[in-house]
Amino acid sequence: MNRLKLFIPVIVVLMMFTLFLPLLMDKDRDATLLPSVMVGRTLPEFSLPSLHDPQKIYTHEDVLGETFLINVWATWCPSCKFEHPYLLKLAQEGINIYGLDYRDDADRALAWLRDLGDPYKVTLFDPNGELVLDLGVYGAPETYLVNAEGKILYRHVGVVDEKVWNETLKPLYFSEETFSKDTVSGETFSSESVSNGINAIAPSSKDSSSKDSPSTESNAN
């Protein structure tokens, strides 16, 4: 019986290898294609506080009326810091961006925005990941393009940079179709970011406060 126990780890490894071998052998499989069920649908209803003013509660109706981006970020996300300067540039050009800070420490998030600058019209604070769960977010950063009527037109997984903006998001953002109910939806993925594991997965609630990174927000309404 004791000798049989020695083979249990080997058996488990063989079973796992058998399960994952088809995925490893599938050279045509694109690991970056992670579908979002919310693309093409209406922005989920939410009720979340402003990071800057926790007493101020925002709902989905407060953000409608103009085309905008929702940028999912957190201080524990390395790529979010890399992406931040370009978001500041877009904000300076008049692009409407709402921040969605999730599973984060509020003080660190505020310090982050204070030190690095604040590209957001409002930063929604989602410490329990309620809205990100409804959106189908699996990591950070992620950015959603939403039209004035609240329809999610596009989802981008990974860092938004000049290439992503000019080739994908900008044409949609300024397209007349952005304001149409019949706009065709889609999504893009930063293959380099995803394949290299740059997209950060949210830590558990109890672990998020232990992550390093300062933060802050200054443009709350």
Secondary structure, 3 states (H helix, E strand, C coil): CHHHHHHHHHHHHHHHHHHHHHHHHCCCCCCCCCCCCCCCCECCCCEEEECCCCCCEEEHHHHCCCCEEEEEECCCCHHHHHHHHHHHHHHHCCCCEEEEEECCCHHHHHHHHHHHCCCCCEEEEECCCHHHHHHCCCCECEEEEECCCCEEEEEEECCCCHHHHHHHHHHHHCCHHHHCCCCCCEEEECHHHHHCCCCECCCCHHHHCCCCCCCCCCCCC
